[in-house]
Amino acid sequence: MASGAEFPVIPKSELLDRLAGGRDARLTVVTPNQRLAGALRRDFDARQIAKGLASWETADVLPLGALVERLYEDALYSELATQLPILLTAAQEQSLWEDIVRSSEAGRALASAPPAAALAREAWQIAHAWRLMPRLKGYPANDDVRCFADWAWRYEGATRRDRHTERARLADAVAPQLAHGALRKPGTLVAYGFDILDAQQRELLAALARHGVEVLACGPQPRESAARRVAFTSSRDEIRAAARWARARLEGDPHARIGVVVPDLANSRNAVRRAFTQVMEPGHALPGHPARTLPFDLSLGEPLSSYPLAAAALLALDLARSAIAGPIEFARASRLIRSPFIAGAESELAQRARLDAELRKVAGPRIGLERLRRAIARLSASEERVPACPLLANRLAGLAAMAKDRLHGARRPAEWGRAISDLLDAIGFPGERPLDSAEFQTLKKFHEAISGFAALDRVAARMRFEEAFARLARIAADTLFQPEAPEVPIQVLGVLESAGLEFDHLWVMGLTEEAWPMPARPNPFIPVALQRSAGVPESSAAASLALDERITRGWLAAAREVVLSHALQEGDRELAPSPLIRALAQSSPADLALPECETLRDAIRRARTEERTPDTSAPALAAPGASTGGTGVFRDQAACPFRAFAIHRLGAEGLETPPPGLDAAGRGTLLHVMLAKVWEELKSKARLEALTGDGLDALLARAAEHAIARLRSHRPDAIEGRFMELERARLAKLARAWLELERERPGFEVAAIESKRPVSFGGVTVNAKLDRMDRLEAGGHAVLDYKTGSASVGDWLGPRPDDPQLPLYAVSRGGPGGEAVSAVVFARVKAGEMALKGIARDEGLIPGVGTVDKQRSGAAKQYASWDDLLESWRGELESLGREFAAGEARVDPKRGELTCRNCGLKPLCRINERAPLRLDARADAEGRET
């Protein structure tokens, strides 16, 4: 214990012997953190067990900060109470700093006050721990330091006025009271495992010594270790090797103490947890797998707000807030609907999943509580037969009513705390199913967070609900939490948590020269030179290096076996080992003799019993000729037989993501509806030519308004306000330009608009809906399909046509009286690219639409005439229909990855698992082995 050299040092064995004296020994041990205190208590308990004892007094071992709080509470419940300031909670302290920063001239220029307040709070703690406040006054300062000095002056004045203090100054408040008998001072105080003592801690220990307390120092007993340095290709390989090593050591000695230190644990936590879980318990996450405690524990807690139960509560409050402060992201509302932590989640599980899928089709990217309720009501009453969710609807109605009655005006935090609890009750939080241990602990912690917010009454003024919710959300995000779990043999630790701990086996990973020693992190609100002169850790490169050298020496003496590892590459970058471990001889990963651990995939494959069933064929249609929906059946069968089977027989569909505003499909729908409305009134080219000027303007305005109203009837959030005005003008301008093109055509009458009729091919009957059919002056009919995107005649030609909709009408004698179709036409309605593209029986029927022999597409050369083309289409459609009716469902995308690019069924067809491994073309060119 380098920083405790001013106090007598005793060996650890003597400390454990003296702890056995119990209360009569009047011995207290203080440590830098809670984890080290727990480890020392376990060492003491193990020693007592080894003596054959069945019971003993609990050792008084606790962090130094906890001892200070205990002494403060002794004084608080004595006659000294009137002389003591009131201790603020962490949330109260942060709130006070935020208000001070926000109300200052410098704070008003900040984009966000809370981060600056948190940094100022940290500077305040550093300044008091290292006695920098007196030296800060008059010290050469930049703008940041001057801002902090102003905030600190305001904060100190506010706390002095209201007789408040915080943990940064609690030791200074307790020290003057140490002479009083109400404070239960130990006879002997042992500072255990302190690598560094700041100035405030030294002064407190000295004050205790002056008041008759024997102050001693102690630390872990150094061990002779066999240390080795090992390099791995990547950090992924390094993490998995550490997991395999830990499992091997545990299997070799179930009572071994195993430590794994990860300097970057905060950022790599999920990767570490995943790798260790896969190695220790491959089937842990499988449904029905026995719930067993994993043999490892990660030391760093996670923000309370990241736990699903707490996140669901915050989502519910945010949705309630939307009733008075505007919509939230749809993704957040979606997560709440599917959350297991609101009423009815289990009873309506399947119904809510289906409801969410349908909401994605009609909702905008942002949605409020009232709009969500209206959308659910419309879907429940629609022809789509969306399953009703009465429990959800009732809870949302209760939440809306409470939001309307309770969330207006400004109130004290305690009042908002009660309202928040009532809102959560209204939504049925935390749900109907029993909570497991971790969830129950999370619920308890979240209730503590609400209580902590309500306690802001002491320092915060009245506020509106939006601010109240924001502060509660920050409290949950700032609260690090980890559910308690049984003691386990493998500890995965960060750097600071590992200090002073002893193990039988220790692995420290991630020791590249970029990560270790850690870079300096001085607080920007205190002059760097001042921090450096005071010896503040990590205030400079030299200070960081000195600290990390001591930590490295501690690791090398912390266990019998020590492995220090690093990665050699990160992506394309090469990495070098830390200079602090470079002197160690490097070993090969093979020298560790790590056993191969079976992965979940290996376990599944090993346990499989094969039953081979052809998966290219599904059962045939039960009733040949039965209606199976629209013409999409043929399009999907042509694109990929499995897609047609999944969509039109299994009812499978990908989940949509509500687009921001109108997407291309929405704009296309608007144009289709508008042009349909226009031609419903015009009915012929003659009436088009007769309509000009104000009459045409009025028609286009009515049609645009009709199209937008129809869209908003089922997607109210798709377009509104100024964007709606702009879209109305765009539609009118686009339609006007298109009608000018239509004026150039020979005479025609509109025979049908968006009409439906059943058609049959290959034993499959579908309801075909066309955009428009014209009766041509020259005889026959033309079928038109509006396109706002790309349109290619080649999509109709060749085997498995990409867009068989118009060919289907052409060969089914699509005229109103069964007359033959003389032309099939793509009507390209796009600004600057207006065109009619298609194929006609004869030249001159429609401008720009030629006969089959005039087509540029190479695929058109295989057709000798219009009749030959019709006969080919009929054969292709009959073939596609027969395939679908027979249950042909092979995974066979027509254009490979291009066909699959926007398909939402890939998890169902597993196309990526079926695809053969592709060699990297560049690797082939360079002759590399792949």
Number of C-alpha atoms within 10 A of each C-alpha: 18 13 14 21 11 12 18 12 17 14 12 16 14 10 19 18 12 14 23 19 14 15 14 9 13 17 23 21 26 23 25 22 19 17 18 23 23 15 15 25 20 13 14 20 20 11 16 17 13 9 9 8 10 7 9 12 11 13 21 16 25 22 19 21 18 15 18 19 16 16 20 25 16 19 23 18 12 13 11 15 14 12 12 17 18 17 19 20 16 15 22 22 22 22 21 22 24 23 18 20 27 20 13 14 10 17 20 12 10 13 9 13 19 20 12 19 24 16 16 27 23 14 21 22 17 19 23 17 20 17 15 19 15 10 10 17 11 7 13 10 15 12 10 14 20 18 19 23 20 14 25 20 12 16 20 12 12 16 18 12 9 12 14 17 21 18 17 18 15 20 22 17 19 20 18 11 17 21 14 14 11 17 20 13 22 19 16 18 21 24 25 29 24 19 17 17 18 17 16 18 17 16 15 18 22 17 16 21 17 13 13 14 18 18 23 21 25 24 22 19 13 15 17 12 18 13 20 20 23 22 24 17 14 17 20 15 14 21 26 19 22 25 25 21 23 28 23 18 18 18 11 10 11 11 12 15 19 24 26 28 24 23 21 15 19 14 10 13 18 11 15 20 16 13 19 25 18 20 22 20 16 20 18 17 13 9 8 8 9 10 9 8 13 16 18 22 19 18 18 16 13 17 17 25 24 14 18 15 25 23 22 26 26 23 21 28 22 22 28 30 22 20 21 16 13 13 21 20 14 20 15 18 23 20 15 20 22 21 23 20 24 27 22 21 23 16 13 18 16 14 16 23 15 15 21 20 18 18 22 18 15 21 23 22 18 21 23 21 25 17 18 21 17 13 21 21 15 14 19 17 13 11 8 9 9 20 16 18 20 13 17 21 16 15 18 23 17 17 25 23 15 17 22 14 9 15 20 12 9 16 17 19 29 19 13 23 24 13 17 25 16 16 24 19 17 21 26 23 20 22 18 15 14 9 15 9 12 15 17 15 16 22 20 11 19 25 15 13 21 21 17 21 27 22 19 23 16 15 19 17 12 16 14 15 26 17 13 21 19 13 19 24 23 19 24 27 16 15 19 14 20 18 13 9 11 9 11 14 18 24 21 24 22 20 17 12 17 24 23 27 19 25 22 18 23 29 25 25 23 24 27 22 17 14 14 20 24 16 16 15 13 19 17 15 23 26 18 16 12 17 21 17 10 16 17 21 21 22 24 20 17 16 18 19 19 15 17 19 16 13 18 20 12 20 28 22 22 26 25 17 19 23 23 24 28 26 23 18 16 12 7 6 7 11 17 15 23 18 14 17 20 14 10 13 10 15 14 12 15 8 9 13 10 17 11 11 16 15 15 17 11 12 12 13 11 10 9 9 8 7 6 6 7 8 11 13 17 17 10 14 16 9 10 14 17 14 15 16 15 18 22 19 25 30 21 24 29 28 23 23 26 27 30 25 23 17 16 19 16 10 9 15 15 14 13 14 15 21 17 13 17 17 12 11 11 16 16 18 18 25 25 21 19 25 23 19 19 21 19 15 12 18 17 17 20 13 13 18 13 10 14 11 7 9 11 16 15 13 17 24 19 16 27 26 21 17 22 26 14 16 20 15 11 16 18 18 21 23 19 14 7 9 13 15 13 11 19 21 16 15 23 24 15 17 22 15 16 20 15 13 15 20 13 11 15 14 17 21 18 18 19 20 19 13 14 14 12 14 20 18 21 20 21 26 21 22 17 21 16 21 18 20 27 22 22 21 12 14 13 16 28 29 26 22 18 21 18 20 11 9 19 14 18 17 14 23 24 17 16 22 22 21 22 23 20 24 23 23 23 23 20 18 16 22 21 14 7 9 15 18 26 22 27 26 23 22 20 21 23 18 13 8 10 16 20 23 20 27 27 23 19 15 14 14 24 24 16 15 23 19 17 24 15 13 16 11 14 10 15 19 14 14 17 11 15 18 13 13 22 18 14 19 24 19 16 24 27 18 20 27 23 18 21 29 25 19 19 23 21 19 17 18 19 18 11 13 12 10 14 18 9 10 13 15 18 15 11 13 15 11 17 11 10 9 9 8 8 7 10 12 10 9 11 11 8 9 9 9 8 9
